[in-house]
């Protein structure tokens, strides 16, 4: 399934993207298309008795291809209590400091519980019935030749559980 490695989590995600995307038949394009962030918020839902949507979880995802494929964590799509999400909202922060706008939906493509990774694809129509212009989503630039080293600077961009009202950025150093 996913390529397994003993490197830091950042490297596991980077190394796994090629395996995950090829397994799902996706040709990823890893080139940033604008200065906007390729990170989006994902809110997952399940049906209760087929009538009532129940929010399971939310988390971050990265746009990894120009046709709207998202890389996220399996725990965003599966709450660990045998409840797999059946629907997903994709939210984009348009202004830092403000809540993200949830105009998009997505579908689950593939997931791996062991590596805690999942692939979603943004649906071709938004919640207003308009066709989605995938070109508006910047794509995460991934350098497959990069090997993380101790003391490398890193930046984690996303929507944390606490403070998920807007996108945040945390800087650190690989230890």
N, C-alpha and C positions, 0 to 999 in steps of 0.2 A: 504494500500500500504506500504509505508515506515513507520517504527516505529518513532513516533514523540516524542520529548522530549524537555524540556526547558533548558537542559544543554548547555554548551559552544559548539560552532560549532564542535570542535574536537570530543566531545562526541557524538554529533548528527551523525557524519559520522561513528564513530565506532559502535554505537548502531544500525544504519540503515543498515550496511553491512549485518548482518544476515538476516534481513527481505528482503532486496533487492535480495540477492543471493538465498534465499529459494524460493522467488517468481519467479525467473527465472530458477529454477530447477538446481542450481549450488551448489555443495558441496565445500565450500571454505577450503583451507588449509592455515593456518596462521602460517607459520614457515619460517624464513629467510633461504635461501639456499646458500647464499654466502655473502661476504662483499660488493658486488656491490649494488647500490641503486635500490630499487623496484619501483622508480619513473621514469616515462617516459614522453616524450612530445607528445601531440596529436595535430595534425593539421586537422581541419575539412574543407571539401569542399562541394559545391553544384554544380549542373549542371546549366549552363546558356543556355537555348534553346536546352538542350540535347547534346551540342557540346563542350562547353568551361567550364573547371573547374574553380570555383571561390573560393578562400580561404575565409572562413567565420570567423574563429577564431582559436586561439590555446591556449593551457593550459596544465596543468599537469594532470597525472593520476597515480594511484598506482596499481601495479600488486597485485591482491588479491587472486589468485588461481593458482595452478600449471599447469593449462591448458590454461593460458593466458587471464583470465578475468581481465578487468581494471575498477577501480572505478574512475570516474571523475565528473565534474560538468555539469549540464544540459546546462549551458550557453556556454559550449565548443561545444556542438552538435547542439544547437539551438540559433541563433543570436538574438532572441527576436522579430524579425520583420517577423515572420511567414516563416522563411527559415530554415528548418531542414536540417542538413548536410546529404549527400548521400554517402560520402566516407571519410575515415579517414586514415591519415598517422600516424604511431607510430614511434617515434624517440628515440634513446638511446644515452646518453652521454657515450662515451667510455673512454675519457680523460677529466677530469675536466678542464675547461677553453677553451675547444674547442667546436665547434658546434656539436650538436647531429647528428647522422647518421639516416636517415629516410628510413630504409630498409623494414619496415613492414607496413601492412595495417590492418584495423580492421573493424568490423561490429557492429552496434548498437543492443544491446540486450533489454534494458529497460531504461526508464528515468522517472523522477518525477520532474515536473516543480516547484511544491510548495517547495520542499526541495532542489532544484537545484542540484540534483544528477543524474548520468547516469552510466550505465554499457555498456562497449564495450568488444568485444572478438577479440583478435589478430587472424587474418586469418591463416590457416594452411600452406599457401605458401607465401614466401616473394616476393618482387617486382622483384627478379631475377629468379623466378620460382623454388627456392629451398624450400624444406620442412623445416618448422620452428621447431627448437629444443626448446621446451618450458622450458626445464630444465635450459637453459641459463639465464632465467629471474628470479631474486630473487623475493620472495613473501613477501609482507608486513606482519610483525609479529603484530598481534592485540591481546591485552589482554582484553578480554570481562569483566573481573572482575575489571578493573581499573575504578575508579571514580575520575574525575579531582577535584583538590582542589586549592583554592587560593594559590598562590605562588609556584605552581608546575612549574618546568622548562619544556619548550616545544621547539621543533625544527620544523620549516616548511621547507620542501625541495621541490623544484619545479622549474618551468619555468615561471617567472613573465612576465607580458605584456611588461614591460620595462626591457631589459636585458635578453630576452628569447634566446639569442644566445647560452647560456649554462645553466647548472643546477646551482641553487643557494641554499644557506641555510641561514635561518634567525632564530636566537635564541630569545626566549622571556620567559615571566613569565605570568601565568594565573592570571588575575586580578579580 
